[in-house]
Amino acid sequence: MKGMNFTVSGVIGELTEFNRKVASSYSTLLNIDEIDVGQTPTETLYREDKLKLVRYQSDTPKRCRTPLLICYALVNRPYVVDLEPDRSLVRRLLGLGLDIYLIDWGYPDAADRCLDLDDYINGYLDNCVEQVRAHSGQDRINLLGICQGGTFSLCYSALHPEKVRNLITLVTPVDFQTPDNLLSHLARQVDADLAVDTYGNIPGEMLNDSYNSLMPMRLGIQKNLAMPNLLKDRESALSFLRMEKWIYDSPDQAGEAFRQFVKDCFQQNKLMKSEMTIGGQAVELHRINHPILNVYGEQDHLVPPSASKALAGLTSSSDYEELSVPAGHIGVFVSGRSQALVPPKIADWLIARDA
């Protein structure tokens, strides 16, 4: 392999250097007391059960009257959009003049086992939308849904179109059965009834292991071998550890919501077929006539472009646009290249459509 020295002395030299880096990285870790994430100031506007709705604080003059509500997935925590000052989608959007609110779903426990998609979408999400409307004084909001939160946002916009002005979907699955969707192939083999009946809530650690299994070399061996370089100094180490903290900060999933999402979306692809119902109401994507910006990652292994681009033509929107980002699933909002591309596009797009 290029750059490798396979002589005996060369191998010894590389092992010696690797050991030196391991020892140095250990010293670096000893001097880190805590891992700070989500550093942009917020105020909590609303609480319900485990959920809280926050508004990000900013001194930047607002260039868009319509507030933006971010709806993240139930899996993992939403602070990935504000991971650190130099890798913060939220901070960049605030600097571009947007008024931003975010739903933090919290950590479900045994009392939440029976929460279903109706509770999350027609209950919690709708209540948060009402709070944002009241707080901002605007009749309609802009909605930005990320990953599963994007699917929730599509469902919400179809069920409550009168409350949404513009819709942004970011790394959002729409067609759950495209041939290149590795997660779908795995999820379609899951006995969701047995899993929920056995566990109640689905353990977050178990889901994390499933995601890591989709890219075992990159997320396992390669990352571990690169770790001494990633921990070479305090700033590099903190950047790495913030991402690791987020990756393994995985809430359990409310059992009934998990059951419905896996069976209806992954296994039966009902959203694509206009067969999905939530709270007894049909979710018909053609009812969505708002402007839509659909953002996807070109190297996304969890939600491949084909799964997101399937949205085109399913709604009644006459103002539909796609943004292709040269990044993976998480890189869409944390990579340096994406930071320079995605926030300005979102801000300009929303400002141009601010009635």
C-alpha positions in Angstrom: 0.0 0.0 0.0 1.1 3.5 -0.8 3.0 5.2 2.0 3.7 1.9 3.9 7.2 0.7 4.7 7.1 -3.2 4.8 10.8 -3.7 5.8 11.4 -4.9 9.3 12.9 -1.6 10.4 10.1 0.2 8.7 7.4 -1.7 10.5 9.2 -1.3 13.9 9.5 2.5 13.2 5.8 2.8 12.4 4.8 0.8 15.5 7.1 2.9 17.6 5.6 6.1 16.2 2.0 4.7 16.7 2.7 3.9 20.3 4.1 7.4 20.8 0.9 8.9 19.5 -1.2 6.6 21.7 0.7 7.8 24.8 0.4 11.4 23.7 -3.4 11.1 23.1 -3.8 9.5 26.5 -2.1 12.6 28.1 -4.5 14.8 26.0 -7.6 13.0 27.3 -6.4 13.3 30.9 -6.6 17.1 30.6 -10.2 17.1 29.4 -12.8 17.3 32.2 -16.0 17.6 30.2 -17.3 17.5 26.6 -19.3 20.7 25.9 -21.9 20.5 23.1 -24.8 22.8 22.2 -23.1 26.0 23.2 -25.4 28.5 21.5 -27.6 30.1 24.2 -31.3 29.1 24.3 -34.4 29.8 26.3 -37.0 27.1 27.1 -40.5 28.2 26.0 -42.5 25.1 26.5 -42.3 21.7 28.2 -44.6 18.7 27.9 -43.7 15.3 29.4 -40.1 14.6 28.3 -40.2 17.2 25.5 -39.0 20.8 25.6 -39.2 23.5 23.0 -36.3 26.0 22.9 -35.6 29.2 21.1 -32.1 30.1 20.2 -30.9 33.6 21.3 -29.1 35.9 18.9 -28.4 39.6 18.6 -28.4 39.5 14.8 -31.2 41.5 13.3 -34.0 39.3 11.8 -34.2 39.1 8.1 -37.1 36.7 8.0 -40.3 37.3 9.8 -41.5 33.7 9.7 -39.9 31.6 12.5 -38.1 28.4 11.7 -38.9 25.3 13.7 -36.4 22.4 13.6 -37.9 18.9 14.0 -35.1 16.4 14.6 -35.4 12.6 14.6 -36.3 10.6 17.7 -33.0 8.7 17.4 -29.9 10.5 18.8 -30.0 14.0 20.1 -30.7 17.3 18.3 -27.6 19.1 19.5 -25.8 17.8 16.4 -27.1 20.9 14.7 -25.1 22.9 17.3 -22.2 20.6 17.9 -19.5 23.2 18.4 -19.1 26.9 17.5 -17.3 26.2 14.2 -19.6 23.3 13.2 -23.1 24.7 14.0 -25.8 24.8 11.5 -27.9 26.7 14.0 -25.3 29.4 14.7 -24.7 30.0 11.0 -28.5 30.3 10.4 -28.8 32.7 13.3 -26.0 34.8 11.9 -27.9 35.0 8.6 -30.9 36.5 10.3 -33.3 33.6 11.0 -35.4 33.2 14.1 -34.9 29.5 15.2 -36.8 27.2 17.5 -36.0 23.5 18.1 -37.8 20.5 19.5 -35.8 18.5 22.0 -37.7 15.2 22.4 -35.9 14.2 25.5 -35.4 10.6 26.8 -38.5 8.4 26.8 -38.8 6.0 29.7 -41.1 3.1 30.5 -44.1 5.5 31.0 -43.8 6.4 27.3 -44.0 2.9 25.8 -47.5 3.4 24.4 -46.7 6.7 22.6 -47.4 6.3 18.9 -46.9 8.5 15.8 -50.2 10.2 16.4 -48.9 11.3 19.8 -45.7 12.6 18.3 -47.1 14.3 15.2 -50.6 15.4 16.0 -49.8 15.8 19.7 -46.3 17.0 20.5 -45.3 18.5 17.2 -48.6 20.3 16.7 -48.4 21.7 20.2 -44.9 23.0 19.5 -46.1 24.6 16.3 -48.9 26.3 18.2 -46.4 27.6 20.8 -44.1 29.0 18.0 -47.1 30.6 16.3 -48.2 32.3 19.5 -44.7 33.4 20.6 -43.8 34.8 17.2 -47.1 36.3 16.4 -47.1 34.6 12.9 -50.0 32.5 11.6 -47.7 30.1 9.8 -44.2 28.8 10.4 -41.3 27.5 8.4 -40.6 23.8 9.2 -37.2 22.1 8.9 -37.3 18.4 9.4 -34.1 16.3 9.7 -33.9 12.5 8.9 -36.9 10.9 10.6 -37.9 14.3 11.7 -38.2 15.2 8.1 -40.6 12.3 7.6 -42.6 13.6 10.6 -42.5 17.1 9.0 -43.9 15.8 5.7 -46.7 14.0 7.6 -47.4 17.1 9.6 -47.5 19.4 6.6 -49.9 17.0 4.8 -52.2 16.9 7.9 -51.9 20.5 8.9 -51.1 22.4 5.7 -52.6 25.7 7.0 -50.0 26.1 9.7 -46.9 25.7 7.4 -45.5 28.4 5.1 -42.3 26.7 3.8 -41.0 23.2 4.2 -37.3 22.1 4.3 -36.5 18.4 4.4 -32.9 17.5 5.2 -31.5 14.0 4.7 -35.1 12.8 4.8 -36.3 9.3 3.8 -39.4 9.3 1.6 -39.1 6.1 -0.4 -38.0 3.6 2.2 -37.4 0.7 -0.2 -34.8 1.9 -2.7 -32.4 -0.9 -3.7 -29.4 1.0 -2.3 -30.8 1.6 1.2 -28.8 -0.7 3.5 -30.8 0.4 6.6 -34.0 -0.5 4.8 -32.7 -4.0 4.0 -31.9 -4.4 7.7 -35.2 -2.9 9.0 -37.3 -5.1 6.7 -35.9 -8.2 8.5 -36.9 -6.9 11.9 -39.8 -8.5 13.8 -41.1 -5.2 15.2 -43.9 -6.8 17.1 -41.5 -9.2 18.8 -39.0 -6.5 19.6 -41.6 -4.1 21.1 -43.4 -6.9 23.0 -40.1 -8.0 24.4 -38.3 -4.7 25.3 -41.2 -2.3 25.6 -39.1 0.7 24.5 -36.4 -0.2 22.0 -32.9 0.4 23.6 -30.9 3.2 22.0 -27.7 1.1 22.3 -29.2 -1.6 20.2 -30.1 0.8 17.4 -26.6 2.3 17.6 -25.1 -1.1 17.1 -27.3 -1.7 14.1 -26.2 1.6 12.4 -22.6 0.9 13.1 -22.9 -2.6 11.5 -23.8 -1.0 8.2 -20.2 0.4 7.8 -18.1 -1.8 10.1 -14.7 -1.0 8.6 -15.1 2.8 8.5 -17.0 3.1 11.8 -14.9 0.5 13.6 -11.4 -0.5 12.5 -10.5 2.6 10.5 -11.8 5.0 13.2 -9.9 3.2 15.9 -6.6 3.3 14.0 -7.1 7.0 13.2 -7.9 7.9 16.8 -4.3 8.8 18.0 -4.2 11.4 15.2 -7.6 12.7 16.1 -6.5 13.1 19.7 -3.2 14.8 19.0 -4.1 18.1 20.8 -6.9 19.4 23.0 -8.9 21.1 20.2 -8.8 18.2 17.9 -9.7 15.8 20.7 -12.7 17.9 21.8 -13.9 18.1 18.2 -13.7 14.3 18.0 -15.2 13.6 21.4 -18.1 15.9 20.8 -19.1 13.8 17.8 -18.5 10.6 19.7 -20.7 11.9 22.6 -23.5 12.6 20.1 -23.1 9.3 18.3 -23.5 7.3 21.6 -26.1 9.6 23.2 -29.0 7.5 22.0 -32.4 7.8 23.7 -34.6 4.7 23.8 -37.4 4.6 21.3 -41.0 4.6 22.5 -42.3 1.2 21.6 -45.5 1.8 19.8 -44.0 4.7 17.7 -41.1 2.4 16.8 -43.4 -0.4 15.8 -45.5 1.8 13.6 -42.6 3.6 11.9 -40.8 0.3 11.1 -43.9 -1.5 9.8 -45.6 1.4 8.0 -42.5 3.0 6.5 -39.6 0.5 6.1 -41.6 -2.7 5.7 -44.7 -1.5 3.8 -43.5 1.8 2.3 -46.9 3.4 3.0 -45.8 7.0 2.8 -44.8 6.5 -0.9 -48.1 4.6 -1.6 -50.4 7.2 0.1 -51.6 4.4 2.4 -50.2 5.8 5.7 -52.7 6.9 8.4 -51.9 8.8 11.6 -54.6 9.3 14.2 -57.1 7.9 11.8 -56.3 10.5 9.2 -54.8 9.7 5.8 -51.4 11.1 5.1 -51.6 12.3 1.5 -48.4 14.0 0.4 -50.3 15.6 -2.6 -52.0 17.9 0.0 -48.6 19.7 0.5 -48.6 22.7 -1.7 -46.0 24.7 0.1 -42.6 25.6 -1.3 -40.2 22.7 -0.6 -36.4 22.6 -0.3 -35.2 19.1 -0.3 -31.5 18.7 0.9 -29.7 15.4 0.7 -26.1 14.1 1.0 -24.4 12.6 -2.0 -22.5 10.0 0.2 -25.3 9.4 2.7 -25.3 5.6 3.6 -28.3 5.9 6.0 -30.7 7.9 3.7 -29.3 7.5 0.2 -30.1 10.3 -2.3 -32.6 8.0 -4.1 -34.6 7.7 -0.9 -34.9 11.5 -0.5 -35.2 12.5 -4.2 -38.3 10.3 -4.4 -40.2 13.3 -2.9 -40.2 15.1 -6.3 -43.6 14.8 -7.9 -45.4 13.4 -4.8 -46.6 16.8 -3.6 -48.7 19.5 -5.2 -45.9 22.1 -4.7 -45.2 24.3 -7.8 -42.0 25.5 -6.0 -39.9 22.4 -5.4 -36.1 22.6 -5.3 -33.3 20.1 -4.4 -29.9 20.8 -2.9 -27.2 18.1 -3.4 -24.5 18.2 -0.8 -21.1 16.4 -1.2 -21.2 14.8 2.2 -22.5 11.9 4.2 -25.5 11.7 6.5 -24.0 13.8 9.4 -21.5 15.6 7.2 -24.5 17.5 5.6 -24.6 19.7 8.7 -21.1 19.4 10.3 -18.5 19.2 7.6 -16.6 22.4 6.7 -17.7 22.3 3.1 -21.4 21.8 4.1 -21.2 24.7 6.6 -20.3 27.0 3.7 -23.0 25.7 1.4 -26.1 24.6 3.4 -26.9 27.5 5.8 -26.6 30.3 3.2 -28.8 28.3 0.8 -31.5 27.7 3.5 -31.4 31.3 4.7 -31.6 32.8 1.2 -34.3 30.4 0.1 -36.5 31.2 3.2 -35.9 34.9 3.0 -37.0 35.0 -0.7 -40.2 33.2 0.3 -41.0 35.3 3.4 -44.5 36.6 2.6 
